[in-house]
């Protein structure tokens, strides 16, 4: 285990389709975060998990978005009925002791909605 | 609202010279942590340096150091002896006493050989 892994790296989908992304954190990290980064902007927080519990969700996370982390291991982020405005880089990060410690980021999944 | 401002969208520096990237923020919290992250082209974000707000001493990591002014809510990053590998987007990202990072809009740093 050399870091945070995200799959797929790129996803092109038609508007209205559902997509799912996967994140595998560093194995001993109990915190897992999802961020969204649009072109020319810094990442924006979407949600985070401590083990399997989803403890905070941003207002950016509309009802079309859902995230899970079964058994406190990998996490999935699903977007239903995609819209062009969902096009962005979706970043996953994990950390050992939460916000006071270093977050390790994956390379992201770039979503393009056409 | 907690906000982070990076007023320099782009910066350039000659190789081996020193450059300073600025960051200001607004928060009502007194205890928080500040981070600078680097995002090289097509590669993942990595931590550059970390500062605890309760510490008066500025953090240093090899060629990287910060100038943390708590009263002014300023957290600038100084890169000494700039190298070609330092070319990247740099994000100021405080953690205002909760779990998440609040990112600025970033500064794109170009190193001129």
Interface residues (C-beta under 8 A of the other chain):
Chain A: X3 X4 X31 X33 X35 X40 X41 X42 X43 X44 X45 X48 X55 X56 X91 X93 X98 X99 X100 X102 X103 X105 X106 X107 X108
Chain B: X4 X33 X35 X37 X42 X43 X44 X45 X46 X47 X50 X52 X91 X93 X95 X97 X98 X99 X100 X101 X102 X103 X104 X105 X106
